[in-house]
């Protein structure tokens, strides 16, 4: 598609909506706080739009039924501890957001159902949370092109991993 403009506010009144995919369009502007009305949402995909200068609204972190969340291209800000509220997530991809900084919050380890986690090509910094490697259901882990540091020794806990990309990072330690 080639939709343009802002996502119409009326979309957020569709409270029974389970899937919202606006990916690969030319939507602009900020992501509305009204996203929080979509409490039945299980899949949210907003990759490859032009949400320049948009932060991810805190209301998104109240969508506790979300299983798949794909947000990329031109969001900025930091990932808050509230991400830990999304305990049904199986896939979280917040990649290709060069103005997305800060560190990975400790609460990420509450997402025990996660099978895929991607934060590639952001500007994330800081150290991996101490318990990060407890996300043992991960099959895919993509954190490349960030300035994240930490010890890699716990990687051996990811026994289900099928793909790991930690390129261009500041990790240390010995891989067991």
C-alpha positions as CSV (number, residue, x, y, z in Angstrom):
1,X,0.0,0.0,0.0
2,X,0.9,3.6,-0.1
3,X,-1.3,5.2,2.5
4,X,-0.2,8.6,3.6
5,X,-1.1,11.1,6.3
6,X,-1.7,10.2,9.9
7,X,-3.4,7.0,11.1
8,X,-7.0,8.0,11.5
9,X,-8.2,8.3,15.1
10,X,-11.2,6.3,14.3
11,X,-9.0,3.2,14.0
12,X,-8.4,3.4,17.8
13,X,-12.2,3.1,18.3
14,X,-12.2,-0.4,16.9
15,X,-11.8,-1.9,20.4
16,X,-12.4,-5.5,19.3
17,X,-9.5,-5.3,16.9
18,X,-6.9,-8.1,17.4
19,X,-4.5,-7.3,14.6
20,X,-3.3,-3.9,13.4
21,X,-0.8,-3.8,10.6
22,X,0.1,-0.5,9.1
23,X,3.6,-1.6,8.0
24,X,5.2,-0.4,4.8
25,X,3.1,2.7,4.1
26,X,3.9,6.4,4.4
27,X,2.1,7.2,7.6
28,X,3.5,10.3,9.3
29,X,3.2,12.0,12.6
30,X,3.2,10.7,16.1
31,X,1.6,7.4,17.2
32,X,-1.5,8.4,19.1
33,X,-2.0,7.8,22.8
34,X,-5.3,6.4,21.8
35,X,-3.5,3.1,20.9
36,X,-4.2,2.3,24.5
37,X,-7.9,1.8,23.7
38,X,-7.1,-1.3,21.7
39,X,-7.0,-3.6,24.7
40,X,-7.8,-6.8,22.7
41,X,-4.8,-6.2,20.3
42,X,-2.6,-9.3,19.9
43,X,-0.5,-8.2,16.9
44,X,0.8,-4.7,16.3
45,X,3.0,-4.1,13.2
46,X,4.0,-0.5,12.3
47,X,7.3,-1.1,10.6
48,X,8.6,1.0,7.8
49,X,6.5,4.2,8.1
50,X,7.6,7.8,8.6
51,X,6.7,8.4,12.2
52,X,9.5,10.8,12.5
53,X,10.0,12.4,15.9
54,X,7.4,10.1,17.4
55,X,8.0,8.4,20.8
56,X,6.3,5.2,21.6
57,X,3.3,6.2,23.8
58,X,3.2,4.8,27.3
59,X,-0.3,3.7,26.7
60,X,1.1,1.0,24.4
61,X,2.6,-0.8,27.4
62,X,-0.9,-1.4,28.8
63,X,-1.9,-3.7,25.9
64,X,-1.3,-6.8,27.9
65,X,-2.7,-9.2,25.2
66,X,0.0,-8.2,22.7
67,X,1.9,-11.2,21.4
68,X,3.7,-9.6,18.5
69,X,4.9,-6.0,18.5
70,X,6.9,-4.7,15.5
71,X,7.8,-1.0,15.7
72,X,10.5,0.4,13.5
73,X,11.8,3.3,11.6
74,X,12.0,6.8,13.1
75,X,10.7,6.3,16.7
76,X,12.8,7.9,19.3
77,X,13.2,8.0,23.1
78,X,14.0,5.1,25.4
79,X,12.4,1.8,26.2
80,X,10.7,2.2,29.6
81,X,10.5,-0.3,32.5
82,X,6.7,-0.5,31.5
83,X,7.8,-2.9,28.6
84,X,7.7,-5.6,31.3
85,X,3.9,-5.3,31.4
86,X,3.7,-7.0,28.0
87,X,4.1,-10.5,29.5
88,X,2.3,-12.2,26.6
89,X,4.9,-11.0,24.0
90,X,6.4,-13.7,21.8
91,X,8.1,-11.3,19.4
92,X,9.4,-7.8,20.1
93,X,11.1,-5.9,17.3
94,X,12.0,-2.3,17.9
95,X,14.7,-1.9,15.3
96,X,16.1,0.7,12.9
97,X,15.3,3.6,15.2
98,X,18.6,5.6,15.2
99,X,17.2,8.0,17.8
100,X,16.1,5.2,20.2
101,X,18.6,5.3,23.0
102,X,18.9,4.4,26.6
103,X,19.5,1.0,28.0
104,X,17.5,-2.2,27.9
105,X,15.4,-2.1,31.0
106,X,15.6,-4.8,33.7
107,X,11.9,-5.5,33.3
108,X,12.6,-7.1,29.9
109,X,13.3,-10.3,31.8
110,X,9.6,-10.4,32.8
111,X,8.8,-11.3,29.1
112,X,9.4,-15.0,29.7
113,X,7.4,-16.0,26.6
114,X,9.7,-14.1,24.2
115,X,11.0,-16.2,21.3
116,X,12.3,-13.3,19.2
117,X,13.9,-10.1,20.4
118,X,15.3,-7.5,18.0
119,X,16.8,-4.0,18.8
120,X,19.2,-3.7,15.9
121,X,20.4,-0.4,14.5
122,X,19.3,1.8,17.4
123,X,21.4,4.0,19.7
124,X,21.0,1.9,22.8
125,X,23.7,2.0,25.4
126,X,24.4,0.8,28.9
127,X,24.8,-2.7,30.2
128,X,22.6,-5.7,29.6
129,X,20.4,-6.4,32.7
130,X,22.0,-8.9,35.0
131,X,19.2,-11.4,34.4
132,X,19.0,-10.9,30.7
133,X,20.2,-14.4,29.8
134,X,17.2,-15.8,31.7
135,X,15.1,-15.3,28.6
136,X,15.6,-19.0,27.8
137,X,12.8,-19.3,25.2
138,X,14.6,-17.0,22.8
139,X,15.1,-18.5,19.4
140,X,16.2,-15.2,17.8
141,X,18.2,-12.5,19.4
142,X,19.3,-9.5,17.3
143,X,21.0,-6.6,19.2
144,X,23.6,-5.6,16.6
145,X,24.7,-2.0,15.9
146,X,24.1,-0.6,19.4
147,X,26.6,0.4,22.1
148,X,25.4,-2.2,24.6
149,X,27.9,-3.7,27.0
150,X,27.8,-6.6,29.4
151,X,29.0,-10.1,30.0
152,X,28.3,-12.7,27.4
153,X,28.9,-15.7,29.6
154,X,25.1,-16.3,30.1
155,X,24.5,-16.9,26.4
156,X,24.8,-20.6,27.1
157,X,21.4,-20.4,28.7
158,X,19.8,-19.8,25.3
159,X,19.6,-23.4,24.3
160,X,16.7,-22.9,21.9
161,X,18.6,-20.2,19.9
162,X,18.6,-20.5,16.2
163,X,20.0,-17.1,15.3
164,X,22.0,-14.6,17.4
165,X,23.4,-11.3,16.1
166,X,25.5,-9.3,18.5
167,X,27.7,-7.6,15.9
168,X,29.1,-4.1,16.7
169,X,28.5,-4.3,20.4
170,X,30.6,-3.9,23.5
171,X,30.2,-7.3,25.1
172,X,32.9,-9.0,27.1
173,X,33.6,-12.3,28.7
174,X,34.1,-15.9,27.5
175,X,31.6,-17.9,25.6
176,X,31.2,-21.2,27.6
